[in-house]
Amino acid sequence: MNYLDSHCHINDDSYLEDLDEVLDRMVANKVTKAMLVCVSLDDYKRSLDIKKEGITFKKAIGVYPEYTNMSDAEFEKYVELMEECDAVGEIGLDYHWYKDTKEAQKELFIRQIKIANELNKPVIVHAREALGDTYQILKDNLCRGVLHCYSGSYELAKEFVKLGYYISIGGPVTFKNAKEPLEVAKNIPLDKLLIETDSPYLTPVPNRGKRNEPSNVVFTAKKIMEVRGLDEETFLAQINKNYDDLFKL
């Protein structure tokens, strides 16, 4: 059974010099599925050229919460590409970096959820210091989707799961003081769990401090297997099923 990365940005500028080597390491580590998340039109263009024998790539695009002042004309370009992609995202709320646009972020988020539902596509949700409002919006605007790189409590994670959403765990679960991520990883229903890298960010131990890449998802997966007491075959079989179920067209 093989590994997967449900959220990565290897279409980022930081991979321009060594993308082939990054892809080779994915194959070597049996990472055979990956979701390429595009947060710009340039990201999408680059993602079209990312191909590797032995790896199946899916694509997502969405308007990031930073871009609340995007023109309607440019927004429509994203919508056209959403129709071509496997998911809409990453979309959501970011109250850490963009505190002054909270209401506009909510409107943009809801607007894109409605488009995703019209297209019958799942959403990939970004929520930074905004999980309360994210929960309320996802409760009021039900859709298929995943909370990417979930950073909240297990109690709130249970509420997202009750609404049908998946919870994706990234590199922070391997960090020394990762109390909440470990609790979530250990206790969330296995059929609602996904794994990711969010490359080039959030690199897991033992490579923390270096640029992240999809092959590092193995360290995240092994940590979750350890805390759950699961063997590799059982864990990866369910994770692959979850990924395929969520991102089916």
Residue frames relative to the residue before (quaternion, step in Angstrom):
aa qw qx qy qz dx dy dz
M 1.0000 0.0000 0.0000 0.0000 0.00 0.00 0.00
N 0.3150 -0.7932 0.5053 0.1274 3.55 -0.99 0.92
Y 0.5241 -0.6263 0.4944 0.2978 3.54 -1.36 0.38
L 0.1291 -0.7680 0.6199 0.0960 3.54 -1.34 0.22
D 0.2367 -0.7246 0.6269 0.1609 3.52 -1.35 0.35
S 0.2337 -0.8324 0.4904 0.1095 3.57 -0.27 1.28
H 0.7978 0.1143 -0.0782 0.5868 3.62 1.25 0.03
C 0.2678 0.7483 -0.5741 0.1969 3.57 -0.49 1.19
H 0.2761 -0.7464 0.5886 0.1420 3.52 -1.33 0.47
I 0.1740 0.8059 -0.5496 0.1346 3.60 0.71 0.99
N 0.5117 0.5654 -0.4350 0.4788 3.55 1.34 0.40
D 0.4433 0.7006 -0.4326 0.3542 3.58 1.33 0.18
D 0.6532 -0.5396 0.3723 0.3789 3.58 -1.22 0.56
S 0.6235 0.5895 -0.3467 0.3788 3.59 1.04 -0.67
Y 0.6906 0.4497 -0.2844 0.4899 3.61 1.25 -0.15
L 0.3666 0.7721 -0.4680 0.2245 3.59 1.24 0.06
E 0.7271 0.4662 -0.2464 0.4396 3.58 0.98 -0.82
D 0.8420 0.1716 -0.0410 0.5098 3.61 0.99 -0.69
L 0.1960 0.8209 -0.5190 0.1355 3.60 1.11 0.57
D 0.6242 0.5519 -0.3511 0.4271 3.61 0.94 -0.79
E 0.6619 0.4946 -0.3034 0.4745 3.58 0.98 -0.84
V 0.6121 0.5439 -0.3399 0.4627 3.58 1.06 -0.76
L 0.6697 0.4882 -0.2903 0.4785 3.58 0.95 -0.88
D 0.6176 0.5382 -0.3402 0.4618 3.59 1.03 -0.73
R 0.6692 0.4884 -0.3037 0.4706 3.59 0.97 -0.83
M 0.5780 0.5561 -0.3808 0.4601 3.59 1.11 -0.53
V 0.6723 0.4898 -0.2967 0.4691 3.57 0.85 -0.96
A 0.6602 0.5260 -0.3063 0.4401 3.58 0.92 -0.93
N 0.7421 0.3788 -0.2051 0.5136 3.59 1.11 -0.71
K 0.4823 -0.7135 0.3968 0.3177 3.58 1.31 0.34
V 0.3657 0.6655 -0.5451 0.3554 3.56 0.97 0.93
T 0.0118 -0.8811 0.4687 -0.0615 3.55 0.08 1.32
K 0.7337 0.2680 -0.2109 0.5876 3.59 1.31 0.05
A 0.1040 0.7952 -0.5937 0.0665 3.57 -1.04 0.73
M 0.3053 -0.7183 0.5995 0.1770 3.51 -1.18 0.75
L 0.2250 -0.7647 0.5949 0.1037 3.55 -0.68 1.17
V 0.1458 -0.8131 0.5617 0.0453 3.57 -0.42 1.24
C 0.1560 -0.8067 0.5691 0.0311 3.55 -0.71 1.17
V 0.0988 -0.8057 0.5829 0.0375 3.56 -0.76 1.05
S 0.7451 0.2233 -0.1999 0.5959 3.57 1.27 0.34
L 0.6283 -0.5265 0.4035 0.4064 3.56 -1.26 0.30
D 0.6163 0.5371 -0.3423 0.4631 3.60 1.09 -0.64
D 0.5949 0.5566 -0.3530 0.4601 3.58 1.05 -0.76
Y 0.6656 0.5125 -0.3032 0.4499 3.54 0.91 -0.97
K 0.6427 0.5258 -0.3282 0.4502 3.59 0.90 -0.88
R 0.6720 0.4900 -0.2981 0.4684 3.58 0.94 -0.91
S 0.6345 0.5572 -0.3397 0.4142 3.59 0.99 -0.78
L 0.5902 0.5930 -0.3655 0.4079 3.58 1.13 -0.59
D 0.7143 0.4448 -0.2458 0.4811 3.58 1.16 -0.58
I 0.5635 0.5960 -0.3971 0.4117 3.60 1.23 -0.04
K 0.2029 0.7600 -0.5794 0.2135 3.53 -0.38 1.30
K 0.0945 0.7818 -0.6121 0.0717 3.53 -1.12 0.68
E 0.4705 -0.6637 0.5000 0.2968 3.56 -0.85 0.96
G 0.7729 0.3169 -0.2548 0.4870 3.54 -0.86 0.99
I 0.7245 0.3380 -0.2307 0.5546 3.60 1.27 -0.13
T 0.2032 -0.7573 0.6104 0.1122 3.56 -0.98 0.91
F 0.1377 -0.8063 0.5736 0.0437 3.55 -0.60 1.17
K 0.1228 -0.7281 0.6671 0.0992 3.51 -1.21 0.71
K 0.2765 -0.7740 0.5522 0.1401 3.56 -1.22 0.45
A 0.0581 -0.7560 0.6506 0.0418 3.51 -1.27 0.63
I 0.0022 0.7755 -0.6307 -0.0280 3.54 -1.20 0.56
G 0.1252 0.7751 -0.6119 0.0953 3.52 -1.14 0.72
V 0.5049 -0.6219 0.4986 0.3313 3.54 -1.29 0.28
Y 0.3914 -0.7510 0.5003 0.1802 3.54 -0.54 1.31
P 0.6180 -0.5988 0.3554 0.3649 3.62 -1.03 0.68
E 0.5172 0.6369 -0.4151 0.3932 3.60 1.22 -0.25
Y 0.7651 0.4357 -0.1865 0.4359 3.56 1.01 -0.89
T 0.1199 0.8344 -0.5265 0.1101 3.57 0.78 1.00
N 0.6995 0.4508 -0.2760 0.4809 3.61 1.19 -0.38
M 0.3012 0.7740 -0.5038 0.2373 3.58 1.22 0.41
S 0.4908 -0.6606 0.4815 0.3014 3.57 -1.01 0.79
D 0.6195 -0.5455 0.4084 0.3897 3.58 -1.20 0.47
A 0.6283 0.5526 -0.3382 0.4307 3.58 1.01 -0.77
E 0.6878 0.4521 -0.2881 0.4895 3.58 0.92 -0.86
F 0.6021 0.5632 -0.3545 0.4411 3.58 1.02 -0.76
E 0.6536 0.5239 -0.3158 0.4457 3.57 0.96 -0.84
K 0.5813 0.5622 -0.3731 0.4547 3.60 1.15 -0.54
Y 0.6403 0.5104 -0.3142 0.4805 3.58 1.04 -0.79
V 0.6445 0.5305 -0.3252 0.4443 3.57 0.93 -0.89
E 0.6271 0.5352 -0.3318 0.4585 3.58 0.99 -0.81
L 0.6917 0.4628 -0.2762 0.4807 3.58 0.98 -0.82
M 0.5533 0.5941 -0.3903 0.4343 3.59 1.14 -0.54
E 0.6267 0.5513 -0.3283 0.4421 3.56 1.06 -0.76
E 0.6947 0.4694 -0.2613 0.4783 3.58 1.16 -0.65
C 0.6741 0.5330 -0.2747 0.4313 3.57 1.21 -0.53
D 0.5707 -0.6069 0.4515 0.3196 3.52 -1.40 0.17
A 0.7919 0.0698 -0.0284 0.6060 3.58 1.25 -0.35
V 0.3835 -0.6788 0.5740 0.2504 3.53 -1.35 0.32
G 0.5368 0.6211 -0.4289 0.3770 3.57 -0.54 1.11
E 0.5776 -0.0918 -0.7650 -0.2697 1.35 -2.34 0.31
I 0.0992 -0.7820 0.6153 0.0066 3.51 -1.03 0.92
G 0.3696 0.7524 -0.4991 0.2197 3.58 -1.16 0.36
L 0.6105 -0.5433 0.4505 0.3595 3.50 -1.17 -0.78
D 0.0078 -0.7796 0.6263 -0.0061 3.56 -1.04 0.82
Y 0.0688 -0.8268 0.5582 -0.0095 3.55 -0.20 1.33
H 0.5097 0.6251 -0.4332 0.4023 3.59 1.27 0.08
W 0.7957 0.2975 -0.1368 0.5094 3.56 0.74 -1.11
Y 0.8005 0.2502 -0.0994 0.5355 3.58 1.06 -0.69
K 0.0149 -0.8601 0.5088 -0.0349 3.55 0.62 1.21
D 0.7112 0.5116 -0.2574 0.4077 3.58 1.06 -0.73
T 0.7221 0.4183 -0.2418 0.4950 3.60 1.23 -0.08
K 0.1774 0.8456 -0.4952 0.0910 3.59 1.14 0.50
E 0.6958 0.4678 -0.2946 0.4585 3.60 0.79 -0.95
A 0.6477 0.5069 -0.3181 0.4716 3.58 1.00 -0.78
Q 0.6181 0.5383 -0.3413 0.4602 3.59 1.06 -0.72
K 0.6400 0.5279 -0.3222 0.4559 3.57 0.96 -0.87
E 0.6599 0.5094 -0.3059 0.4599 3.57 0.92 -0.90
L 0.6593 0.5063 -0.3017 0.4668 3.57 0.96 -0.89
F 0.6326 0.5403 -0.3129 0.4582 3.56 1.00 -0.86
I 0.6908 0.4732 -0.2779 0.4707 3.57 0.78 -1.04
R 0.6170 0.5578 -0.3387 0.4398 3.58 0.98 -0.84
Q 0.7163 0.4468 -0.2565 0.4705 3.58 0.92 -0.90
I 0.5774 0.5528 -0.3821 0.4637 3.60 1.12 -0.55
K 0.6543 0.5149 -0.3141 0.4561 3.58 0.93 -0.89
I 0.6395 0.5084 -0.3239 0.4771 3.59 1.02 -0.76
A 0.6347 0.5327 -0.3279 0.4537 3.58 0.95 -0.87
N 0.6628 0.4963 -0.3072 0.4691 3.59 0.95 -0.84
E 0.6300 0.5260 -0.3323 0.4648 3.59 1.02 -0.77
L 0.7202 0.4234 -0.2273 0.5004 3.57 1.07 -0.80
N 0.3460 -0.7458 0.4818 0.3032 3.58 1.33 -0.22
K 0.4462 0.6561 -0.4708 0.3857 3.56 0.95 0.99
P 0.4696 -0.6506 0.5040 0.3195 3.61 -1.09 0.59
V 0.3545 -0.7136 0.5591 0.2292 3.55 -1.28 0.36
I 0.2426 -0.7136 0.6377 0.1592 3.53 -1.25 0.62
V 0.1849 -0.8550 0.4835 0.0310 3.53 -0.34 1.34
H 0.1971 -0.7363 0.6427 0.0774 3.50 -1.02 1.05
A 0.1031 0.7880 -0.5993 0.0960 3.59 -0.74 1.05
R 0.0711 0.7980 -0.5911 0.0932 3.56 -0.39 1.24
E 0.8275 -0.1070 -0.0072 0.5511 3.54 -0.57 1.30
A 0.6516 0.4859 -0.2967 0.5013 3.55 1.13 0.73
L 0.2767 0.8183 -0.4799 0.1532 3.59 1.17 0.44
G 0.6024 0.5680 -0.3675 0.4235 3.60 1.05 -0.62
D 0.7017 0.4364 -0.2609 0.4990 3.58 0.82 -0.99
T 0.6058 0.5521 -0.3556 0.4492 3.59 1.06 -0.70
Y 0.6489 0.5166 -0.3152 0.4612 3.57 0.93 -0.89
Q 0.6740 0.5034 -0.3110 0.4423 3.59 0.83 -0.95
I 0.6613 0.4999 -0.3095 0.4658 3.57 0.96 -0.85
L 0.6903 0.4673 -0.2898 0.4703 3.60 0.89 -0.85
K 0.6093 0.5298 -0.3451 0.4785 3.59 1.18 -0.47
D 0.7253 0.4402 -0.2326 0.4755 3.56 0.97 -0.91
N 0.7642 0.2443 -0.1227 0.5842 3.58 1.25 -0.47
L 0.1030 -0.8602 0.4966 0.0533 3.56 0.61 1.17
C 0.1109 0.7645 -0.6257 0.1084 3.52 -1.08 0.85
R 0.5332 -0.5419 0.4978 0.4173 3.57 -1.30 -0.12
G 0.3099 0.7905 -0.4957 0.1826 3.58 -0.91 0.70
V 0.3282 -0.7183 0.5856 0.1829 3.49 -1.42 0.03
L 0.3533 -0.6742 0.6055 0.2324 3.55 -1.16 0.74
H 0.2411 -0.8176 0.5081 0.1233 3.56 -0.24 1.26
C 0.8474 0.0063 -0.0542 0.5282 3.54 -1.06 0.92
Y 0.0088 -0.8575 0.5141 -0.0170 3.55 0.85 1.03
S 0.1110 -0.8292 0.5478 0.0028 3.56 -0.85 1.06
G 0.5619 0.6408 -0.3703 0.3695 3.57 1.26 0.10
S 0.7278 -0.4222 0.3263 0.4308 3.53 -1.35 -0.27
Y 0.6111 -0.5306 0.4375 0.3919 3.52 -1.32 0.30
E 0.6122 0.5665 -0.3552 0.4222 3.58 1.01 -0.77
L 0.6958 0.4396 -0.2775 0.4955 3.59 0.90 -0.86
A 0.5894 0.5687 -0.3692 0.4391 3.60 1.05 -0.68
K 0.6244 0.5415 -0.3349 0.4525 3.59 1.01 -0.79
E 0.6540 0.5128 -0.3175 0.4566 3.58 1.02 -0.77
F 0.6217 0.5157 -0.3420 0.4801 3.61 1.03 -0.70
V 0.6536 0.5198 -0.3098 0.4545 3.57 0.96 -0.90
K 0.6140 0.5519 -0.3482 0.4440 3.60 1.01 -0.75
L 0.6785 0.4695 -0.2788 0.4914 3.57 1.15 -0.64
G 0.6224 -0.5846 0.3233 0.4078 3.59 1.29 -0.06
Y 0.5413 0.6508 -0.3959 0.3560 3.59 1.25 -0.04
Y 0.4298 -0.6611 0.5539 0.2671 3.52 -1.28 0.53
I 0.2717 -0.7268 0.6102 0.1602 3.53 -1.31 0.52
S 0.1340 -0.8040 0.5768 0.0549 3.58 -0.71 1.08
I 0.2235 -0.7884 0.5688 0.0706 3.53 -0.91 1.07
G 0.1561 -0.8072 0.5663 0.0580 3.55 -0.93 0.96
G 0.8494 -0.2554 0.1641 0.4318 3.52 -1.37 -0.28
P 0.5928 0.6046 -0.3883 0.3637 3.67 0.96 -0.66
V 0.5464 0.6148 -0.4110 0.3931 3.62 1.16 -0.37
T 0.6737 0.4878 -0.2917 0.4724 3.60 1.21 -0.43
F 0.5167 0.6696 -0.4132 0.3375 3.61 1.24 -0.25
K 0.6861 -0.5418 0.3147 0.3697 3.54 -1.19 0.67
N 0.8051 0.2561 -0.1232 0.5206 3.60 0.85 -0.93
A 0.3089 0.8011 -0.4593 0.2280 3.56 1.15 0.68
K 0.0012 0.8484 -0.5291 0.0191 3.59 0.64 1.09
E 0.7292 0.4348 -0.2605 0.4597 3.60 0.68 -1.06
P 0.6595 0.4961 -0.3395 0.4513 3.66 0.82 -0.82
L 0.6430 0.5214 -0.3230 0.4587 3.58 1.03 -0.75
E 0.6426 0.5187 -0.3245 0.4613 3.58 0.98 -0.82
V 0.6476 0.5015 -0.3120 0.4814 3.57 0.99 -0.84
A 0.6796 0.5097 -0.2922 0.4393 3.58 0.82 -1.03
K 0.6800 0.5022 -0.2839 0.4526 3.57 1.03 -0.78
N 0.8282 0.3384 -0.1108 0.4328 3.56 0.86 -0.97
I 0.5444 0.6179 -0.4262 0.3743 3.60 1.12 -0.40
P 0.5763 -0.5854 0.4121 0.3941 3.66 -0.93 0.69
L 0.5267 -0.6757 0.4155 0.3057 3.55 -0.80 1.03
D 0.6778 0.4960 -0.3018 0.4511 3.59 1.07 -0.64
K 0.6883 0.4018 -0.2925 0.5285 3.59 1.31 0.21
L 0.5654 0.6224 -0.3547 0.4089 3.58 1.28 0.28
L 0.0194 -0.7637 0.6448 0.0246 3.54 -1.16 0.74
I 0.2811 -0.7379 0.5883 0.1743 3.56 -1.31 0.32
E 0.0076 0.8048 -0.5911 0.0541 3.55 -1.14 0.67
T 0.3788 -0.6967 0.5449 0.2725 3.54 -1.34 0.08
D 0.1748 -0.7632 0.5788 0.2279 3.59 0.97 -0.88
S 0.1315 0.8131 -0.5494 0.1404 3.58 1.09 0.71
P 0.5741 -0.1487 -0.8044 -0.0368 1.57 -2.05 1.53
Y 0.5394 0.6530 -0.3756 0.3763 3.60 1.28 0.23
L 0.8473 0.2906 -0.1413 0.4214 3.54 -1.45 0.01
T 0.0941 0.8367 -0.5294 0.1042 3.55 0.90 0.94
P 0.4022 -0.7320 0.4924 0.2449 3.61 -0.81 0.94
V 0.5757 -0.4953 0.5077 0.4068 3.51 -1.39 0.23
P 0.5968 -0.1195 -0.7925 -0.0391 1.75 -2.02 1.48
N 0.6050 0.5870 -0.3519 0.4069 3.62 1.24 0.12
R 0.2794 0.7880 -0.5066 0.2108 3.56 1.25 0.27
G 0.7235 0.3850 -0.3134 0.4797 3.56 -0.94 0.94
K 0.6729 0.4194 -0.2780 0.5422 3.55 1.30 -0.29
R 0.6387 -0.4824 0.4065 0.4405 3.57 -1.26 0.20
N 0.3970 -0.7249 0.5138 0.2301 3.56 -0.91 0.90
E 0.0003 0.7754 -0.6312 -0.0157 3.57 -1.30 0.36
P 0.6993 -0.5310 0.2755 0.3913 3.62 -1.11 0.59
S 0.5935 0.5798 -0.3849 0.4042 3.63 1.02 -0.61
N 0.6112 0.5727 -0.3484 0.4209 3.61 1.17 -0.50
V 0.4672 0.6761 -0.4562 0.3414 3.61 1.21 -0.16
V 0.5325 0.6341 -0.3993 0.3936 3.57 1.20 -0.47
F 0.6552 0.5126 -0.3191 0.4541 3.63 0.96 -0.81
T 0.6362 0.5158 -0.3187 0.4771 3.57 1.03 -0.78
A 0.6634 0.5137 -0.3001 0.4538 3.55 0.90 -0.96
K 0.6768 0.5013 -0.3024 0.4464 3.58 0.87 -0.91
K 0.6191 0.5303 -0.3459 0.4646 3.59 1.08 -0.66
I 0.6611 0.4946 -0.3072 0.4731 3.58 0.96 -0.82
M 0.6219 0.5312 -0.3358 0.4672 3.58 1.00 -0.78
E 0.6402 0.5410 -0.3145 0.4457 3.55 1.00 -0.87
V 0.7342 0.4224 -0.2611 0.4629 3.61 0.73 -1.00
R 0.6957 0.4476 -0.2768 0.4889 3.59 1.16 -0.47
G 0.3862 -0.7400 0.4694 0.2878 3.58 1.24 -0.30
L 0.4567 0.6915 -0.4317 0.3561 3.55 1.10 0.76
D 0.4273 -0.6606 0.5425 0.2944 3.55 -1.15 0.58
E 0.6889 -0.5227 0.3263 0.3817 3.53 -1.25 0.57
E 0.6676 0.5244 -0.3163 0.4235 3.59 0.85 -0.92
T 0.6715 0.4970 -0.2954 0.4635 3.58 0.88 -0.94
F 0.6774 0.5041 -0.2927 0.4488 3.55 0.87 -1.00
L 0.7306 0.4455 -0.2614 0.4465 3.58 0.70 -1.04
A 0.5815 0.5703 -0.3803 0.4382 3.59 1.09 -0.58
Q 0.7037 0.4510 -0.2720 0.4769 3.59 0.90 -0.90
I 0.6367 0.5275 -0.3345 0.4522 3.60 0.98 -0.81
N 0.6521 0.4985 -0.3152 0.4764 3.59 0.98 -0.79
K 0.6337 0.5179 -0.3315 0.4693 3.59 1.01 -0.75
N 0.6417 0.5308 -0.3243 0.4487 3.59 0.95 -0.87
Y 0.6559 0.5160 -0.2962 0.4646 3.55 0.92 -0.97
D 0.6881 0.4788 -0.2832 0.4658 3.57 0.85 -0.95
D 0.6505 0.5158 -0.3194 0.4569 3.59 1.00 -0.78
L 0.6913 0.4862 -0.2896 0.4493 3.59 0.89 -0.90
F 0.8086 0.3134 -0.1361 0.4790 3.55 0.81 -1.00
K 0.3477 0.7137 -0.5252 0.3064 3.56 1.14 0.56
L 0.3499 -0.7339 0.5449 0.2054 3.56 -1.13 0.65
